[in-house]
Amino acid sequence: MSEGTANCVDILLAILLPPLGVFLKFGCHQVEFWICLVLTLFGYIPGIIYAIYAITK
């Protein structure tokens, strides 16, 4: 699997379930996961935006 395909799958997961996409990229002990989880609990759209930002940065 090429790196471009992995990024596409990561972004697709970030759109469907934002914390899952960030978890698979960083793990649960990183602050990015917890920020994404809180933002998703506050609203689905902010969670998606942050997840895509965190995965692509």
mmCIF file of the N, C-alpha and C atoms, coordinates in Angstrom:
data_MODEL
# 
_entry.id   MODEL 
# 
loop_
_atom_site.group_PDB 
_atom_site.id 
_atom_site.type_symbol 
_atom_site.label_atom_id 
_atom_site.label_alt_id 
_atom_site.label_comp_id 
_atom_site.label_asym_id 
_atom_site.label_entity_id 
_atom_site.label_seq_id 
_atom_site.pdbx_PDB_ins_code 
_atom_site.Cartn_x 
_atom_site.Cartn_y 
_atom_site.Cartn_z 
_atom_site.occupancy 
_atom_site.B_iso_or_equiv 
_atom_site.pdbx_formal_charge 
_atom_site.auth_seq_id 
_atom_site.auth_comp_id 
_atom_site.auth_asym_id 
_atom_site.auth_atom_id 
_atom_site.pdbx_PDB_model_num 
ATOM 1   N N  . MET A 1 1  ? 0.861   -1.178 0.000  1.00 0.00 ? 1  MET A N  1 
ATOM 2   C CA . MET A 1 1  ? 0.000   0.000  0.000  1.00 0.00 ? 1  MET A CA 1 
ATOM 3   C C  . MET A 1 1  ? 0.901   1.233  0.000  1.00 0.00 ? 1  MET A C  1 
ATOM 4   N N  . SER A 1 2  ? 0.660   2.099  -0.919 1.00 0.00 ? 2  SER A N  1 
ATOM 5   C CA . SER A 1 2  ? 1.491   3.293  -1.007 1.00 0.00 ? 2  SER A CA 1 
ATOM 6   C C  . SER A 1 2  ? 1.072   4.329  0.029  1.00 0.00 ? 2  SER A C  1 
ATOM 7   N N  . GLU A 1 3  ? 1.932   5.297  0.247  1.00 0.00 ? 3  GLU A N  1 
ATOM 8   C CA . GLU A 1 3  ? 1.666   6.335  1.243  1.00 0.00 ? 3  GLU A CA 1 
ATOM 9   C C  . GLU A 1 3  ? 0.457   7.179  0.866  1.00 0.00 ? 3  GLU A C  1 
ATOM 10  N N  . GLY A 1 4  ? 0.246   7.446  -0.411 1.00 0.00 ? 4  GLY A N  1 
ATOM 11  C CA . GLY A 1 4  ? -0.908  8.211  -0.859 1.00 0.00 ? 4  GLY A CA 1 
ATOM 12  C C  . GLY A 1 4  ? -2.214  7.499  -0.565 1.00 0.00 ? 4  GLY A C  1 
ATOM 13  N N  . THR A 1 5  ? -2.230  6.183  -0.733 1.00 0.00 ? 5  THR A N  1 
ATOM 14  C CA . THR A 1 5  ? -3.422  5.407  -0.430 1.00 0.00 ? 5  THR A CA 1 
ATOM 15  C C  . THR A 1 5  ? -3.693  5.392  1.067  1.00 0.00 ? 5  THR A C  1 
ATOM 16  N N  . ALA A 1 6  ? -2.657  5.283  1.864  1.00 0.00 ? 6  ALA A N  1 
ATOM 17  C CA . ALA A 1 6  ? -2.842  5.287  3.316  1.00 0.00 ? 6  ALA A CA 1 
ATOM 18  C C  . ALA A 1 6  ? -3.412  6.622  3.772  1.00 0.00 ? 6  ALA A C  1 
ATOM 19  N N  . ASN A 1 7  ? -2.954  7.717  3.206  1.00 0.00 ? 7  ASN A N  1 
ATOM 20  C CA . ASN A 1 7  ? -3.490  9.021  3.571  1.00 0.00 ? 7  ASN A CA 1 
ATOM 21  C C  . ASN A 1 7  ? -4.953  9.135  3.177  1.00 0.00 ? 7  ASN A C  1 
ATOM 22  N N  . CYS A 1 8  ? -5.313  8.590  2.027  1.00 0.00 ? 8  CYS A N  1 
ATOM 23  C CA . CYS A 1 8  ? -6.700  8.635  1.575  1.00 0.00 ? 8  CYS A CA 1 
ATOM 24  C C  . CYS A 1 8  ? -7.589  7.832  2.525  1.00 0.00 ? 8  CYS A C  1 
ATOM 25  N N  . VAL A 1 9  ? -7.135  6.680  2.950  1.00 0.00 ? 9  VAL A N  1 
ATOM 26  C CA . VAL A 1 9  ? -7.899  5.861  3.889  1.00 0.00 ? 9  VAL A CA 1 
ATOM 27  C C  . VAL A 1 9  ? -7.989  6.553  5.244  1.00 0.00 ? 9  VAL A C  1 
ATOM 28  N N  . ASP A 1 10 ? -6.916  7.152  5.677  1.00 0.00 ? 10 ASP A N  1 
ATOM 29  C CA . ASP A 1 10 ? -6.928  7.885  6.946  1.00 0.00 ? 10 ASP A CA 1 
ATOM 30  C C  . ASP A 1 10 ? -7.917  9.047  6.902  1.00 0.00 ? 10 ASP A C  1 
ATOM 31  N N  . ILE A 1 11 ? -7.940  9.766  5.804  1.00 0.00 ? 11 ILE A N  1 
ATOM 32  C CA . ILE A 1 11 ? -8.861  10.897 5.676  1.00 0.00 ? 11 ILE A CA 1 
ATOM 33  C C  . ILE A 1 11 ? -10.301 10.410 5.607  1.00 0.00 ? 11 ILE A C  1 
ATOM 34  N N  . LEU A 1 12 ? -10.545 9.304  4.919  1.00 0.00 ? 12 LEU A N  1 
ATOM 35  C CA . LEU A 1 12 ? -11.894 8.747  4.864  1.00 0.00 ? 12 LEU A CA 1 
ATOM 36  C C  . LEU A 1 12 ? -12.362 8.332  6.253  1.00 0.00 ? 12 LEU A C  1 
ATOM 37  N N  . LEU A 1 13 ? -11.503 7.702  7.026  1.00 0.00 ? 13 LEU A N  1 
ATOM 38  C CA . LEU A 1 13 ? -11.849 7.347  8.406  1.00 0.00 ? 13 LEU A CA 1 
ATOM 39  C C  . LEU A 1 13 ? -12.072 8.586  9.260  1.00 0.00 ? 13 LEU A C  1 
ATOM 40  N N  . ALA A 1 14 ? -11.301 9.627  9.011  1.00 0.00 ? 14 ALA A N  1 
ATOM 41  C CA . ALA A 1 14 ? -11.468 10.871 9.766  1.00 0.00 ? 14 ALA A CA 1 
ATOM 42  C C  . ALA A 1 14 ? -12.815 11.522 9.469  1.00 0.00 ? 14 ALA A C  1 
ATOM 43  N N  . ILE A 1 15 ? -13.324 11.339 8.277  1.00 0.00 ? 15 ILE A N  1 
ATOM 44  C CA . ILE A 1 15 ? -14.628 11.900 7.946  1.00 0.00 ? 15 ILE A CA 1 
ATOM 45  C C  . ILE A 1 15 ? -15.742 11.070 8.566  1.00 0.00 ? 15 ILE A C  1 
ATOM 46  N N  . LEU A 1 16 ? -15.613 9.750  8.526  1.00 0.00 ? 16 LEU A N  1 
ATOM 47  C CA . LEU A 1 16 ? -16.658 8.878  9.065  1.00 0.00 ? 16 LEU A CA 1 
ATOM 48  C C  . LEU A 1 16 ? -16.663 8.867  10.594 1.00 0.00 ? 16 LEU A C  1 
ATOM 49  N N  . LEU A 1 17 ? -15.522 8.624  11.191 1.00 0.00 ? 17 LEU A N  1 
ATOM 50  C CA . LEU A 1 17 ? -15.367 8.588  12.657 1.00 0.00 ? 17 LEU A CA 1 
ATOM 51  C C  . LEU A 1 17 ? -14.079 9.321  13.014 1.00 0.00 ? 17 LEU A C  1 
ATOM 52  N N  . PRO A 1 18 ? -14.165 10.614 13.276 1.00 0.00 ? 18 PRO A N  1 
ATOM 53  C CA . PRO A 1 18 ? -12.954 11.420 13.477 1.00 0.00 ? 18 PRO A CA 1 
ATOM 54  C C  . PRO A 1 18 ? -11.998 10.883 14.548 1.00 0.00 ? 18 PRO A C  1 
ATOM 55  N N  . PRO A 1 19 ? -12.455 10.481 15.733 1.00 0.00 ? 19 PRO A N  1 
ATOM 56  C CA . PRO A 1 19 ? -11.479 9.986  16.714 1.00 0.00 ? 19 PRO A CA 1 
ATOM 57  C C  . PRO A 1 19 ? -10.772 8.701  16.274 1.00 0.00 ? 19 PRO A C  1 
ATOM 58  N N  . LEU A 1 20 ? -11.460 7.866  15.514 1.00 0.00 ? 20 LEU A N  1 
ATOM 59  C CA . LEU A 1 20 ? -10.834 6.630  15.041 1.00 0.00 ? 20 LEU A CA 1 
ATOM 60  C C  . LEU A 1 20 ? -9.694  6.922  14.076 1.00 0.00 ? 20 LEU A C  1 
ATOM 61  N N  . GLY A 1 21 ? -9.914  7.854  13.169 1.00 0.00 ? 21 GLY A N  1 
ATOM 62  C CA . GLY A 1 21 ? -8.846  8.215  12.229 1.00 0.00 ? 21 GLY A CA 1 
ATOM 63  C C  . GLY A 1 21 ? -7.621  8.759  12.934 1.00 0.00 ? 21 GLY A C  1 
ATOM 64  N N  . VAL A 1 22 ? -7.832  9.599  13.933 1.00 0.00 ? 22 VAL A N  1 
ATOM 65  C CA . VAL A 1 22 ? -6.710  10.172 14.686 1.00 0.00 ? 22 VAL A CA 1 
ATOM 66  C C  . VAL A 1 22 ? -6.060  9.102  15.560 1.00 0.00 ? 22 VAL A C  1 
ATOM 67  N N  . PHE A 1 23 ? -6.861  8.214  16.126 1.00 0.00 ? 23 PHE A N  1 
ATOM 68  C CA . PHE A 1 23 ? -6.326  7.127  16.951 1.00 0.00 ? 23 PHE A CA 1 
ATOM 69  C C  . PHE A 1 23 ? -5.406  6.223  16.138 1.00 0.00 ? 23 PHE A C  1 
ATOM 70  N N  . LEU A 1 24 ? -5.816  5.881  14.936 1.00 0.00 ? 24 LEU A N  1 
ATOM 71  C CA . LEU A 1 24 ? -4.988  5.004  14.113 1.00 0.00 ? 24 LEU A CA 1 
ATOM 72  C C  . LEU A 1 24 ? -3.695  5.687  13.674 1.00 0.00 ? 24 LEU A C  1 
ATOM 73  N N  . LYS A 1 25 ? -3.716  6.992  13.582 1.00 0.00 ? 25 LYS A N  1 
ATOM 74  C CA . LYS A 1 25 ? -2.510  7.734  13.168 1.00 0.00 ? 25 LYS A CA 1 
ATOM 75  C C  . LYS A 1 25 ? -1.559  7.980  14.349 1.00 0.00 ? 25 LYS A C  1 
ATOM 76  N N  . PHE A 1 26 ? -2.118  8.356  15.528 1.00 0.00 ? 26 PHE A N  1 
ATOM 77  C CA . PHE A 1 26 ? -1.283  8.785  16.652 1.00 0.00 ? 26 PHE A CA 1 
ATOM 78  C C  . PHE A 1 26 ? -1.336  7.871  17.866 1.00 0.00 ? 26 PHE A C  1 
ATOM 79  N N  . GLY A 1 27 ? -2.385  7.100  18.049 1.00 0.00 ? 27 GLY A N  1 
ATOM 80  C CA . GLY A 1 27 ? -2.556  6.297  19.251 1.00 0.00 ? 27 GLY A CA 1 
ATOM 81  C C  . GLY A 1 27 ? -3.346  7.069  20.292 1.00 0.00 ? 27 GLY A C  1 
ATOM 82  N N  . CYS A 1 28 ? -3.676  6.413  21.403 1.00 0.00 ? 28 CYS A N  1 
ATOM 83  C CA . CYS A 1 28 ? -4.553  7.052  22.390 1.00 0.00 ? 28 CYS A CA 1 
ATOM 84  C C  . CYS A 1 28 ? -3.789  7.856  23.444 1.00 0.00 ? 28 CYS A C  1 
ATOM 85  N N  . HIS A 1 29 ? -2.468  7.779  23.456 1.00 0.00 ? 29 HIS A N  1 
ATOM 86  C CA . HIS A 1 29 ? -1.697  8.502  24.473 1.00 0.00 ? 29 HIS A CA 1 
ATOM 87  C C  . HIS A 1 29 ? -1.209  9.859  23.978 1.00 0.00 ? 29 HIS A C  1 
ATOM 88  N N  . GLN A 1 30 ? -1.609  10.242 22.790 1.00 0.00 ? 30 GLN A N  1 
ATOM 89  C CA . GLN A 1 30 ? -1.218  11.542 22.248 1.00 0.00 ? 30 GLN A CA 1 
ATOM 90  C C  . GLN A 1 30 ? -2.337  12.549 22.460 1.00 0.00 ? 30 GLN A C  1 
ATOM 91  N N  . VAL A 1 31 ? -1.980  13.789 22.608 1.00 0.00 ? 31 VAL A N  1 
ATOM 92  C CA . VAL A 1 31 ? -2.956  14.840 22.881 1.00 0.00 ? 31 VAL A CA 1 
ATOM 93  C C  . VAL A 1 31 ? -3.886  15.062 21.684 1.00 0.00 ? 31 VAL A C  1 
ATOM 94  N N  . GLU A 1 32 ? -3.430  14.766 20.471 1.00 0.00 ? 32 GLU A N  1 
ATOM 95  C CA . GLU A 1 32 ? -4.264  14.952 19.289 1.00 0.00 ? 32 GLU A CA 1 
ATOM 96  C C  . GLU A 1 32 ? -5.534  14.117 19.361 1.00 0.00 ? 32 GLU A C  1 
ATOM 97  N N  . PHE A 1 33 ? -5.408  12.885 19.844 1.00 0.00 ? 33 PHE A N  1 
ATOM 98  C CA . PHE A 1 33 ? -6.580  12.012 19.966 1.00 0.00 ? 33 PHE A CA 1 
ATOM 99  C C  . PHE A 1 33 ? -7.601  12.591 20.932 1.00 0.00 ? 33 PHE A C  1 
ATOM 100 N N  . TRP A 1 34 ? -7.150  13.057 22.075 1.00 0.00 ? 34 TRP A N  1 
ATOM 101 C CA . TRP A 1 34 ? -8.074  13.564 23.084 1.00 0.00 ? 34 TRP A CA 1 
ATOM 102 C C  . TRP A 1 34 ? -8.731  14.866 22.649 1.00 0.00 ? 34 TRP A C  1 
ATOM 103 N N  . ILE A 1 35 ? -7.992  15.719 21.960 1.00 0.00 ? 35 ILE A N  1 
ATOM 104 C CA . ILE A 1 35 ? -8.591  16.951 21.420 1.00 0.00 ? 35 ILE A CA 1 
ATOM 105 C C  . ILE A 1 35 ? -9.672  16.590 20.412 1.00 0.00 ? 35 ILE A C  1 
ATOM 106 N N  . CYS A 1 36 ? -9.388  15.644 19.540 1.00 0.00 ? 36 CYS A N  1 
ATOM 107 C CA . CYS A 1 36 ? -10.355 15.240 18.531 1.00 0.00 ? 36 CYS A CA 1 
ATOM 108 C C  . CYS A 1 36 ? -11.592 14.609 19.180 1.00 0.00 ? 36 CYS A C  1 
ATOM 109 N N  . LEU A 1 37 ? -11.388 13.818 20.210 1.00 0.00 ? 37 LEU A N  1 
ATOM 110 C CA . LEU A 1 37 ? -12.521 13.192 20.899 1.00 0.00 ? 37 LEU A CA 1 
ATOM 111 C C  . LEU A 1 37 ? -13.422 14.243 21.540 1.00 0.00 ? 37 LEU A C  1 
ATOM 112 N N  . VAL A 1 38 ? -12.840 15.211 22.206 1.00 0.00 ? 38 VAL A N  1 
ATOM 113 C CA . VAL A 1 38 ? -13.629 16.266 22.849 1.00 0.00 ? 38 VAL A CA 1 
ATOM 114 C C  . VAL A 1 38 ? -14.357 17.106 21.805 1.00 0.00 ? 38 VAL A C  1 
ATOM 115 N N  . LEU A 1 39 ? -13.660 17.464 20.731 1.00 0.00 ? 39 LEU A N  1 
ATOM 116 C CA . LEU A 1 39 ? -14.310 18.247 19.681 1.00 0.00 ? 39 LEU A CA 1 
ATOM 117 C C  . LEU A 1 39 ? -15.447 17.479 19.017 1.00 0.00 ? 39 LEU A C  1 
ATOM 118 N N  . THR A 1 40 ? -15.292 16.175 18.856 1.00 0.00 ? 40 THR A N  1 
ATOM 119 C CA . THR A 1 40 ? -16.352 15.366 18.269 1.00 0.00 ? 40 THR A CA 1 
ATOM 120 C C  . THR A 1 40 ? -17.540 15.272 19.212 1.00 0.00 ? 40 THR A C  1 
ATOM 121 N N  . LEU A 1 41 ? -17.290 15.221 20.512 1.00 0.00 ? 41 LEU A N  1 
ATOM 122 C CA . LEU A 1 41 ? -18.397 15.202 21.471 1.00 0.00 ? 41 LEU A CA 1 
ATOM 123 C C  . LEU A 1 41 ? -19.148 16.529 21.480 1.00 0.00 ? 41 LEU A C  1 
ATOM 124 N N  . PHE A 1 42 ? -18.431 17.627 21.270 1.00 0.00 ? 42 PHE A N  1 
ATOM 125 C CA . PHE A 1 42 ? -19.080 18.941 21.211 1.00 0.00 ? 42 PHE A CA 1 
ATOM 126 C C  . PHE A 1 42 ? -19.837 19.136 19.903 1.00 0.00 ? 42 PHE A C  1 
ATOM 127 N N  . GLY A 1 43 ? -19.343 18.542 18.852 1.00 0.00 ? 43 GLY A N  1 
ATOM 128 C CA . GLY A 1 43 ? -19.979 18.667 17.545 1.00 0.00 ? 43 GLY A CA 1 
ATOM 129 C C  . GLY A 1 43 ? -19.235 17.838 16.528 1.00 0.00 ? 43 GLY A C  1 
ATOM 130 N N  . TYR A 1 44 ? -19.977 17.197 15.664 1.00 0.00 ? 44 TYR A N  1 
ATOM 131 C CA . TYR A 1 44 ? -19.370 16.293 14.695 1.00 0.00 ? 44 TYR A CA 1 
ATOM 132 C C  . TYR A 1 44 ? -18.478 17.036 13.698 1.00 0.00 ? 44 TYR A C  1 
ATOM 133 N N  . ILE A 1 45 ? -18.915 18.187 13.229 1.00 0.00 ? 45 ILE A N  1 
ATOM 134 C CA . ILE A 1 45 ? -18.158 18.948 12.223 1.00 0.00 ? 45 ILE A CA 1 
ATOM 135 C C  . ILE A 1 45 ? -16.815 19.446 12.771 1.00 0.00 ? 45 ILE A C  1 
ATOM 136 N N  . PRO A 1 46 ? -16.762 20.031 13.986 1.00 0.00 ? 46 PRO A N  1 
ATOM 137 C CA . PRO A 1 46 ? -15.436 20.419 14.501 1.00 0.00 ? 46 PRO A CA 1 
ATOM 138 C C  . PRO A 1 46 ? -14.489 19.225 14.662 1.00 0.00 ? 46 PRO A C  1 
ATOM 139 N N  . GLY A 1 47 ? -15.030 18.072 15.008 1.00 0.00 ? 47 GLY A N  1 
ATOM 140 C CA . GLY A 1 47 ? -14.206 16.868 15.110 1.00 0.00 ? 47 GLY A CA 1 
ATOM 141 C C  . GLY A 1 47 ? -13.622 16.462 13.773 1.00 0.00 ? 47 GLY A C  1 
ATOM 142 N N  . ILE A 1 48 ? -14.437 16.554 12.721 1.00 0.00 ? 48 ILE A N  1 
ATOM 143 C CA . ILE A 1 48 ? -13.959 16.216 11.376 1.00 0.00 ? 48 ILE A CA 1 
ATOM 144 C C  . ILE A 1 48 ? -12.874 17.188 10.934 1.00 0.00 ? 48 ILE A C  1 
ATOM 145 N N  . ILE A 1 49 ? -13.115 18.463 11.153 1.00 0.00 ? 49 ILE A N  1 
ATOM 146 C CA . ILE A 1 49 ? -12.144 19.477 10.730 1.00 0.00 ? 49 ILE A CA 1 
ATOM 147 C C  . ILE A 1 49 ? -10.811 19.267 11.435 1.00 0.00 ? 49 ILE A C  1 
ATOM 148 N N  . TYR A 1 50 ? -10.849 19.042 12.743 1.00 0.00 ? 50 TYR A N  1 
ATOM 149 C CA . TYR A 1 50 ? -9.596  18.850 13.476 1.00 0.00 ? 50 TYR A CA 1 
ATOM 150 C C  . TYR A 1 50 ? -8.920  17.539 13.076 1.00 0.00 ? 50 TYR A C  1 
ATOM 151 N N  . ALA A 1 51 ? -9.699  16.485 12.865 1.00 0.00 ? 51 ALA A N  1 
ATOM 152 C CA . ALA A 1 51 ? -9.107  15.198 12.494 1.00 0.00 ? 51 ALA A CA 1 
ATOM 153 C C  . ALA A 1 51 ? -8.385  15.294 11.159 1.00 0.00 ? 51 ALA A C  1 
ATOM 154 N N  . ILE A 1 52 ? -9.001  15.945 10.191 1.00 0.00 ? 52 ILE A N  1 
ATOM 155 C CA . ILE A 1 52 ? -8.344  16.097 8.884  1.00 0.00 ? 52 ILE A CA 1 
ATOM 156 C C  . ILE A 1 52 ? -7.094  16.954 9.029  1.00 0.00 ? 52 ILE A C  1 
ATOM 157 N N  . TYR A 1 53 ? -7.183  18.023 9.830  1.00 0.00 ? 53 TYR A N  1 
ATOM 158 C CA . TYR A 1 53 ? -6.007  18.864 10.065 1.00 0.00 ? 53 TYR A CA 1 
ATOM 159 C C  . TYR A 1 53 ? -4.880  18.060 10.725 1.00 0.00 ? 53 TYR A C  1 
ATOM 160 N N  . ALA A 1 54 ? -5.204  17.288 11.763 1.00 0.00 ? 54 ALA A N  1 
ATOM 161 C CA . ALA A 1 54 ? -4.182  16.542 12.495 1.00 0.00 ? 54 ALA A CA 1 
ATOM 162 C C  . ALA A 1 54 ? -3.539  15.466 11.624 1.00 0.00 ? 54 ALA A C  1 
ATOM 163 N N  . ILE A 1 55 ? -4.314  14.819 10.780 1.00 0.00 ? 55 ILE A N  1 
ATOM 164 C CA . ILE A 1 55 ? -3.778  13.757 9.946  1.00 0.00 ? 55 ILE A CA 1 
ATOM 165 C C  . ILE A 1 55 ? -2.911  14.307 8.821  1.00 0.00 ? 55 ILE A C  1 
ATOM 166 N N  . THR A 1 56 ? -3.289  15.442 8.269  1.00 0.00 ? 56 THR A N  1 
ATOM 167 C CA . THR A 1 56 ? -2.550  15.961 7.126  1.00 0.00 ? 56 THR A CA 1 
ATOM 168 C C  . THR A 1 56 ? -1.395  16.894 7.492  1.00 0.00 ? 56 THR A C  1 
ATOM 169 N N  . LYS A 1 57 ? -1.287  17.315 8.760  1.00 0.00 ? 57 LYS A N  1 
ATOM 170 C CA . LYS A 1 57 ? -0.202  18.252 9.101  1.00 0.00 ? 57 LYS A CA 1 
ATOM 171 C C  . LYS A 1 57 ? 1.141   17.611 9.115  1.00 0.00 ? 57 LYS A C  1 
# 
